[in-house]
Amino acid sequence: MRKISMLLGIFFCFCLPTVWGAPSRQGSTGGILLPSADVLRKEQASLGFFRQRGDTRVNFALGIDNHWEISASEQTGKTAAEVNLKYMLQPEGILQPGIAVGVDDIGGQEKRSPYAVVSKGLPFGIRLHTGWGKGQYGGLFLGAEKKLITKAKP
């Protein structure tokens, strides 16, 4: 399993275009523990590896079209992978937030978690995500991120 994960990682790093959405711990695009309204574009993919307190996960996400994303997360010691699906209702614009709905762990291996999320970029590289979900999200959630690295000036 470790060799396959490493080979897939090398393949995706060198053979696919840059992906703007980062994988969450569950596999779909978002923050480490929370989803965002972002989805991968058609034919984009992401591969993630997380290790925290003995919990090791490998996940994969694929953009089906410009609004749908499917992802899976495999946890060591579990017999089946968690499969997730997300649909972007509205892309983020200059004045409008991005809106998406999704379900983590559709098959209910651990805890089926439907959610709705709104994401909006603000000045100075700050981005906010808020939403409501069941299961692992337990109601209202809020997340923020700050872009630390900027493009070099010519």
N, C-alpha and C positions, 0 to 999 in steps of 0.2 A: 504494500500500500504506500509506503514512504517513497519508494523509487518511482512509482507511477505518479504520485503527487508532484515530485520534483521535475519529472519529465514534462508533465502538463504545464507546470509553472514556467519552465524555460520556453516551451512552445508559445505560450500566450505572451510572454514578455517580448519575444523577438519576431513573432509572426503576425500578430494582430495589431490594429491601430490602437492608439491611446484611448483609454476609457475614462470619461469624466466622472462617472458614478463609482463610488467605492463600495465594496461589499460590506454588509453588516455581519454580525456574528451568525445570524440566521441564514444568510446567503443573498437576500435581496439588497438592492442599493439603499444606502442610508448611513446613519451613524453606527457606532459599534453596537449599541443595544437597541436603537430606535430606527424605524423606517423613515424615509423621506419621500417627497412626492416625485423624485427623480426615477426614471426608468432608463435602462440601456436602449440605445437606438437599434434599429433592425440590424441583425447580424453582428452586433457587438457582444462581447463576452467578458466576464470577469472571473477570476479565480482567487479565492481567499484561504488563508490558513490562520487559525487562532489557537492559542494555547494559554490557558489561564487556570491556575490551581488544579492541575491534573485533568482538566477538561480540554481535549484536543478536538478541533473541528476543521474539516476541509469543506469548502463550499464552492459552488459554481453557479453562475447566472448567465442567462442568454436573453437578448432582446429579440422578441418574436417579430414585432413590427415597432413602429415608433410610439405605440401606446401600451403594449403588453410586454411583460417580463416574467419569465419563469426561472426559478432557482431551486437549488437543493443544497442541503447541508447534512454532512455525515459526521456523526459524533462517535469517537472511539468507544467501544463497548456496547453500542446499540446495534440491533439487528437490521434496522431499516433506516434509510435516509428520510429527512423531513423535506417535503416538497412545498414550495411557496409559489403564489401567483399574485401579480400586482398589475393594476390597470390605471393609467394616468388619464384622469377625466379632463384636465386642463393643464397645458404646459405653462411654466412660469414665464411671465413677460416683464416688461419694465415696470408696469404699474399693477399687474395682476399676479397673485400667488399661484404656484403650482398646486394642483389637487390630485390626490390618488387614493384608491381604495385597494385593499389586498387582504390576503389570508395567508398566514404562516402556518405551516404544518397541516396542509389540507387533509391528509390522511389520518390525522389525529393520533400519530405515534406517541407524541408527548403531550402537547396541549394546543389544540386548534385555536388560533388567535386572529380573528378578523379585526380590521382597523380601517380608519380613514385618517388621512394626514394632509396638512397644508404646509407648504414650504415657501419661504420668501427671502431673497437676498436683500441685504441692506447695504448702505455705504460702508466703506472701510473694510470690506471683505467679511462682513458678519452675515451669517445666514441663520434663520430661525425655522424650526420645525415644531408644529403642534398638532395634536390629533387626539383621537379617542379610540380605544380598542378594548377587546375582551381578552381573556386568557392571560398570557404573559404580560400584556400591557396594562391590565388592571384599571381601566378607566382613562382619565385624562393624562396625557403625557406632553412634555415640552423638552425640546433640545435646542442647543445653539452650537454653532461652530464658527471658527475664525480662521481665515486663510492666512498662514504665516509666511509663505514663500511667494514672492511676486516675480514677475518676469523681469529679466535683466534688460536695462535700457541700452539701445545700440550706441 
